Amino acid sequence: MEFLGCISNNAPEQKARTTYDNILRLVDDPDVCDAIKFLRAREVVHYQRFCDALRIAQDNMDSKNFYGYNPAFDK
């Protein structure tokens, strides 16, 4: 379930990655391919880091140290 939330929250990165894959299928110039491969790899890293951050935030939602926790609201 957590992974699915990550996918839906990361739709722009996934769309960009698909776009880069499509460009790579059409382009023959090695310099352009290198640049597009770099951009695609960057999107993959962004996706992974966002998922990591989301997981950490979800794991700490009930923690008293979580920034959104305010016991005064419950009184």
BALUMPA-233641 format. One line per 8 residues: number of its first residue (from 1); their letters; for each residue x, y, z of N, C-alpha, C, O, CB. Coordinates in Angstrom, 1 decimal. Last residue first. Glycine has a CB too. Layout:
REM BALUMPA-233641
NUM	a	X,Y,Z,X,Y,Z,X,Y,Z,X,Y,Z,X,Y,Z  ...
END
This chain:
REM BALUMPA-233641
75	kdfapnyg	-6.8,18.2,23.8,-7.3,18.6,25.1,-8.6,19.4,25.0,-9.2,19.7,26.0,-6.3,19.3,26.0  -5.6,17.9,21.3,-6.4,16.8,21.8,-7.1,17.1,23.2,-7.9,16.3,23.6,-5.5,15.6,22.0  -3.9,20.1,20.9,-5.2,20.0,20.1,-6.1,18.9,20.6,-7.3,19.0,20.4,-4.8,19.7,18.7  -1.7,19.6,22.5,-2.7,20.6,22.9,-4.0,20.6,22.1,-5.0,20.9,22.7,-2.0,22.0,22.8  0.0,17.9,21.1,-0.9,17.3,22.1,-2.0,18.3,22.6,-3.0,17.9,23.1,-0.2,16.8,23.3  0.8,17.8,18.0,0.6,18.9,19.0,-0.5,18.3,20.0,-1.7,18.3,19.7,0.1,20.2,18.3  2.7,17.0,15.3,2.1,16.5,16.5,2.0,17.6,17.5,3.0,18.2,17.8,2.9,15.3,17.1  4.2,17.7,13.1,2.8,18.0,13.1,2.0,17.6,14.3,0.8,17.8,14.5,2.1,17.3,11.9
67	yfnksdmn	6.8,16.9,13.5,6.5,18.3,13.6,5.0,18.6,13.6,4.7,19.7,14.1,7.1,19.0,12.4  7.4,14.2,15.8,6.9,14.6,14.5,6.5,16.1,14.5,5.7,16.4,15.4,5.8,13.7,13.9  7.9,13.3,18.3,8.9,14.3,17.7,8.5,14.7,16.3,9.1,15.6,15.7,10.2,13.6,17.6  6.1,11.4,18.8,6.0,12.7,19.5,6.9,13.8,19.0,6.7,15.0,19.2,6.2,12.5,21.0  4.9,9.6,16.0,6.0,10.0,16.9,5.7,11.3,17.6,5.2,12.2,16.9,7.3,10.0,16.1  3.2,9.0,14.0,2.7,8.9,15.4,3.7,9.3,16.4,3.5,9.2,17.6,2.2,7.6,15.6  4.8,9.4,11.7,3.5,10.1,11.9,3.0,10.1,13.3,2.5,11.1,13.8,2.5,9.6,10.9  7.0,8.0,11.0,7.1,8.9,12.1,5.9,9.7,12.4,5.9,10.6,13.2,8.3,9.8,11.9
59	dqairlad	6.4,6.5,8.7,6.9,5.8,9.9,6.9,6.7,11.2,6.7,6.2,12.3,8.3,5.3,9.7  5.9,8.6,6.9,4.8,7.8,7.4,5.2,7.0,8.6,4.3,6.8,9.5,4.4,6.8,6.3  8.5,9.7,6.7,7.4,10.5,7.2,6.3,9.7,7.7,5.7,9.9,8.8,6.9,11.5,6.1  9.7,7.5,5.5,10.2,8.0,6.8,9.1,8.8,7.4,8.9,8.7,8.6,11.5,8.8,6.6  8.3,7.3,3.1,8.3,6.2,4.0,8.7,6.7,5.4,8.1,6.3,6.4,9.2,5.1,3.5  8.9,9.7,1.9,7.5,9.4,2.2,7.5,8.3,3.3,6.7,8.4,4.2,6.8,9.0,1.0  11.7,9.4,1.5,11.2,10.5,2.4,9.7,10.2,2.8,9.4,10.5,4.0,11.3,11.8,1.7  11.6,7.3,-0.3,12.3,7.1,1.0,11.8,8.2,2.0,11.5,7.8,3.1,13.8,7.3,0.8
51	cfrqyhvv	10.3,8.4,-2.4,9.7,7.3,-1.8,10.3,7.1,-0.4,9.6,6.8,0.6,9.9,6.0,-2.6  12.2,10.4,-3.1,10.8,10.8,-2.7,10.2,9.7,-1.9,9.5,9.9,-0.9,10.0,11.3,-3.9  14.3,8.8,-3.9,14.5,9.7,-2.7,13.1,10.1,-2.2,12.9,10.2,-1.0,15.3,10.9,-3.0  13.2,7.6,-6.2,13.7,6.8,-5.0,13.8,7.6,-3.8,13.3,7.2,-2.7,15.0,6.1,-5.3  12.7,9.8,-7.8,11.7,8.9,-7.5,12.0,8.1,-6.2,11.2,8.0,-5.3,11.3,8.0,-8.6  15.3,10.8,-8.1,14.3,11.6,-7.5,13.2,10.8,-7.0,12.7,11.0,-5.9,13.8,12.7,-8.5  16.5,8.6,-9.5,17.0,8.9,-8.2,15.9,9.8,-7.5,15.7,9.6,-6.3,18.3,9.7,-8.3  15.0,8.8,-11.9,14.9,7.6,-11.1,15.4,7.9,-9.7,14.7,7.4,-8.7,15.8,6.5,-11.7
43	erarlfki	15.8,11.3,-12.8,14.4,11.1,-12.4,14.2,9.9,-11.6,13.4,9.8,-10.7,13.5,11.0,-13.7  18.5,10.7,-13.4,18.2,11.7,-12.3,16.7,11.6,-11.9,16.4,11.7,-10.7,18.4,13.1,-12.9  18.2,9.0,-15.5,18.8,8.5,-14.3,18.5,9.4,-13.1,18.2,9.0,-12.0,20.3,8.3,-14.4  17.2,10.8,-17.4,16.4,9.7,-17.0,16.9,9.1,-15.7,16.1,8.8,-14.8,16.4,8.6,-18.1  19.4,12.5,-17.7,18.2,13.1,-17.2,17.3,11.9,-16.7,16.6,12.1,-15.6,17.5,13.9,-18.2  21.3,10.7,-18.8,21.6,11.4,-17.5,20.3,11.9,-16.9,20.0,11.7,-15.7,22.6,12.5,-17.7  20.0,10.1,-21.2,20.2,9.0,-20.2,20.5,9.6,-18.8,20.1,9.1,-17.8,21.4,8.1,-20.6  20.1,12.6,-22.4,18.8,12.0,-22.1,19.0,10.9,-21.0,18.2,10.8,-20.1,18.1,11.5,-23.3
35	adcvdpdd	22.9,12.7,-22.8,22.2,13.7,-22.0,20.9,13.2,-21.5,20.5,13.4,-20.4,22.0,15.0,-22.8  23.4,10.5,-24.5,24.0,10.6,-23.2,23.3,11.6,-22.2,23.1,11.3,-21.1,25.5,11.0,-23.3  21.8,11.2,-26.7,21.5,10.0,-25.9,22.1,10.1,-24.5,21.5,9.7,-23.5,21.9,8.7,-26.7  23.3,13.4,-27.6,21.9,13.6,-27.2,21.5,12.4,-26.3,20.9,12.6,-25.3,20.9,13.8,-28.4  25.6,12.0,-28.3,25.7,13.1,-27.4,24.3,13.4,-26.8,24.1,13.6,-25.6,26.3,14.4,-28.0  24.8,10.1,-30.3,25.3,9.7,-29.0,25.3,10.8,-27.9,25.1,10.5,-26.8,26.7,9.1,-29.2  21.8,10.3,-32.2,23.0,11.0,-31.8,23.5,10.6,-30.4,22.8,10.7,-29.4,22.7,12.6,-31.8  19.4,9.0,-32.6,20.6,8.3,-32.9,21.9,9.0,-32.4,23.0,8.3,-32.3,20.7,8.1,-34.4
27	vlrlindy	16.2,8.7,-31.1,17.4,9.5,-31.3,18.6,8.6,-31.6,18.8,7.6,-30.9,17.7,10.4,-30.1  14.0,7.1,-30.4,14.0,7.8,-31.6,15.3,8.5,-32.0,15.5,8.8,-33.2,13.0,8.9,-31.6  14.4,6.0,-27.9,14.1,5.1,-29.0,14.2,5.8,-30.4,14.4,5.1,-31.4,12.7,4.6,-28.8  14.8,8.2,-26.3,15.9,7.4,-26.6,15.7,6.4,-27.7,16.6,6.0,-28.5,16.3,6.6,-25.4  12.2,9.1,-26.1,13.1,9.9,-26.9,14.3,9.1,-27.3,14.8,9.1,-28.4,13.6,11.2,-26.1  11.1,7.1,-24.5,10.6,7.3,-25.8,11.6,8.1,-26.7,11.8,7.8,-27.9,9.2,8.0,-25.8  12.6,7.7,-22.1,12.7,6.4,-22.8,12.2,6.4,-24.2,12.8,5.9,-25.1,11.9,5.3,-22.0  11.6,10.2,-21.5,13.0,10.0,-21.9,13.2,8.7,-22.6,14.0,8.6,-23.5,13.9,10.1,-20.6
19	ttrakqep	8.9,9.6,-20.9,9.2,10.5,-22.1,10.7,10.3,-22.5,11.0,10.2,-23.7,9.0,11.9,-21.7  9.3,8.0,-18.7,8.7,7.4,-19.9,9.0,8.3,-21.1,9.3,7.7,-22.2,7.2,7.2,-19.7  10.3,10.0,-17.0,11.1,8.8,-17.3,10.6,8.1,-18.5,11.4,7.7,-19.4,11.1,7.8,-16.1  8.1,11.7,-16.8,9.3,12.2,-17.4,10.2,11.0,-17.8,10.8,11.0,-18.9,10.0,13.1,-16.4  6.3,10.0,-15.5,6.0,10.5,-16.8,7.2,11.0,-17.5,7.4,10.7,-18.7,4.9,11.6,-16.7  7.6,9.7,-13.0,7.4,8.5,-13.8,7.1,8.9,-15.3,7.5,8.3,-16.2,6.2,7.7,-13.3  7.5,12.3,-12.1,8.8,11.7,-12.3,8.7,10.5,-13.2,9.5,10.3,-14.1,9.4,11.3,-11.0  4.7,12.8,-11.9,5.5,13.6,-12.8,6.9,12.9,-13.1,7.3,13.0,-14.3,5.7,15.0,-12.2
11	annsicgl	3.9,10.8,-9.9,3.5,10.7,-11.3,4.3,11.5,-12.2,4.7,11.0,-13.3,2.1,11.0,-11.4  4.2,10.4,-7.2,5.4,10.6,-8.0,5.1,10.5,-9.5,6.0,10.3,-10.3,6.5,9.6,-7.7  2.0,9.6,-5.9,2.6,10.9,-5.6,3.7,11.3,-6.4,4.2,12.4,-6.4,3.0,10.9,-4.1  1.7,7.0,-6.9,0.7,8.1,-7.3,1.2,9.5,-7.0,0.9,10.4,-7.6,-0.6,7.8,-6.5  3.9,5.8,-5.8,3.7,5.8,-7.2,2.8,7.0,-7.6,3.1,7.8,-8.5,3.2,4.5,-7.8  3.4,6.0,-3.1,4.6,6.6,-3.6,4.5,6.8,-5.1,4.8,7.8,-5.7,5.8,5.8,-3.3  1.1,4.4,-2.8,1.1,5.9,-2.5,2.2,6.6,-3.1,2.1,7.7,-3.6,1.0,6.1,-1.0  2.3,2.0,-3.4,1.3,2.5,-4.3,1.1,4.0,-4.1,1.0,4.8,-5.0,0.0,1.8,-4.2
3	fem	3.9,1.6,-1.1,4.5,1.7,-2.4,3.5,2.4,-3.5,3.9,3.2,-4.3,5.0,0.4,-3.0  1.9,1.3,0.8,2.8,2.4,0.9,3.4,2.7,-0.5,3.6,3.8,-0.9,3.9,2.2,2.0  0.8,-1.2,0.0,0.0,0.0,0.0,0.9,1.3,0.0,0.6,2.2,-0.7,-0.9,0.0,1.2
END
